[in-house]
Amino acid sequence: MNDRVSDPLDSTRAPAEPLAPRRVRHVRDASVNLAHGSGGRAMRDLIEDVFVSTFDNPALATLEDQAVFPMAELASLGDRLAFTTDSYVVDPLFFPGGDIGTLAVSGTVNDLAVCGATPLYLSCGMVIEEGLAVETLRRVAASMQRVALEAGVAIVTGDTKVVERGCADNLFINTAGIGVVRRGVAISARHAQPGDVVIVNGYLGDHGAAILVARQQLALEADVQSDCGPLNGLIAAMLDACPQIHCLRDATRGGVATVLNEFAQSSNVTIRIREADVPLREEVKGACEILGLDPLYLANEGKLVALVPAQAAERVLAAMRAHPAGRQAAAIGEVEEGPGGLVVLHTVFGGQRIVDMLVGEQLPRIC
Amino acid sequence: MKYVDEFRDPHKAQTLKNAIRRLVDGIARAKQRPLQIMEVCGGHTHTIFRYGVQQLLPDEVEFVHGPGCPVCVLPMGRVDDCVALAERPEVIFTTFGDAMRVPGSKKSLLKAKADGADVRMVYSPLDALKIAQLNPQREVIFFGLGFETTMPSTAMTVLQARAQHIRNFSLFCNHITIIPTIKAILDSPDLHLDGFLGPGHVSMVIGTRPYEFIAQHYHKPITVAGFEPLDVLQSMWMVLRQIAEGRCEVENQYGRIVPRDGNAQALSAIQQVFELREFFEWRGLGSIDHSGVRIREAFADFDAERKFEVPNLKIADPKACQCGEVLKGVIKPHECKVFGTACTPESPLGSLMVSSEGACAAYFNYGRIDTSRIERRGGASGSGRAGNAGGLGAASGASVAKPLMVSGDETVSQAIEGGQAV
């Protein structure tokens, strides 16, 4: 079963009359200045040259203040709408394995997908610091479009603001998205059941480690790439294998530890995980050892945690391993009755400890 | 991971667990009350909780989490001084990450940063020196703290700053030294310690000889221990073996890193740059003579305390806070009146709740499994907590350690060598 729309761009070909051919305008400046946010010609040039031409879809090309799409099309995919928004601020803008653009699209796509929704349309709000190179903006827009195509979504409406130097850090992006939830799927952090198997789709902490290394404050050299990418294809395959997945979340900020704590609290259960089964790359382990960080709390941008009924666990794992985003999928623990809100880790060493919510930022230890 | 996984091998852990069980069965004292072994270093505390090492020990053996977390023993007045320095408009204040959250009387460095101070996290004092070179118009202060582990790198940085004529760099020195502190703990009247795990990385610098007074004068066994869980477990076995055999010696489990005489180059850098202070204030422990170092006159230009005015006010620890008793092992973290209620990692009252190496934060974050085990044990037989209950009573009358008197004008290396002055 695959109920994703083959081409979400088709459904937005709303205008009956063909678009009049228009001369594509180009930005002449090398960097963005306040005029590009003023609402005048400079702004229009920037939007057309950088965003409309890159995101390349008819809904956006009309340059209306909104995107319009038919409801019948949405209704054919499921019975509920899912709607989400997220803002992306990352330093540096470009890092091994991705950039702020890949984050902005895959993050919002994933937030829709983890409730069982088929993501369809995204908005894109750009807050640009004066002085940002136009070339940088082009690279980011191209990344966004690449991930959008991979995820099968369209960026159909947007907004551009330019702020004075010092009022933003290069570039902030907000994306909102809508998707349609499959019939019969009921995923919620409140649905964990004793006996459920805890599954992750691969190596944890890659994104967090890649960002740490990319900031170059550490003089650490490690070949770690961010795992940044859309998960909707993988999740569709998981739901095909088992529509009754109980809990599903992407483990972004706060990492897998935070997601497990949210599940344990919302469902009033204890979750036990086995350190030995947690997939970690050697490089990430090494960086964590040096810095005294716990990889369970490192951010991911292409990793999910699922709580799956025990009898379906093997089936779901097999479906995941057959998908490129789930090759290293692993069962790392179980849900059991017991004190609500408790996550317990069985250490490789044979002891056990509580894995709690993080307080504030993880700060590297002194020695 | 190579050279790491070997030290976390669960099968070897089981072997050690069984060996410890057999040793403890032969120790008569353990039948009256649990044997208390203090791990001096915060790094060990972290390992113990992170890997659940306590759960591999028999009920008759307890870890007492000592004062070796430099972030945790920092008094409020010194944090206030940091904030005052950081809030000067010309200053870039640089610090290790985990010192950012330590509460001062008004705010932490993290809060000062949010309020507009230029506070930057660095991973080494040399990073701070680089910042100074890149910002010649600003004054860059490095917040130097830690035991002998971090002292050499700070000393080297000051030496480099002088060699390179970097005039806009200075050090706010809060380095402390381990030996007088261990002495103060040993002299504390309400103490029942049976032995020590010695700090590994401090010993890499100072060697193992400075601990000999612990065995000779105080008749307590000590094993210098590494930081992997197997290191800690093996060191525990070594200390218990000493107890079982009636020996009191300095043993070195961490021989792959720690030479008997320490690191001569590091010691020489320390000696060049630092001298002992008359006394230094510790959170929870009060003032301990000769337990801190300051920058020598010859390097006055690099001393933030001489270069800038600091308030230098003594701020009393919060009344409800029992960090001192926890540090000395008189009570366990969860037995503190405010543990988990007024004092949590989110809003720490005492410094032991701040750093992941602090005993209270470790208990709170990782250790509630141990706590419930201890409570069950206490409830079932009543005997498990007898030692602690007695300690609590004794502690209420003596919340600050008796100041330790060290006579004469000791040098840093004498203090590090320790022993003979007592």
Interface residues (C-beta under 8 A of the other chain):
Chain A: Q217 L218 E282 K285 G286 E289 L291 G292 D294 V344 T347 V348 F349 G350 G351 Q352 R353 I354 D356 V359 G360 L363 P364 R365 I366 C367
Chain B: M1 V4 D5 R8 P10 A13 Q14 K17 G43 H46 F49 R50 Y51 G52 V53 Q54 Q55 L56 P70 V71 F96 G97 D98 A99 M100 R101 L110 M121 V122 Y123 D127 L145 G146 T149 T150 H201 P229 L230 T344 P345 E346 S355 S356 E357 F364 N365 Y366 G367 R368 I369
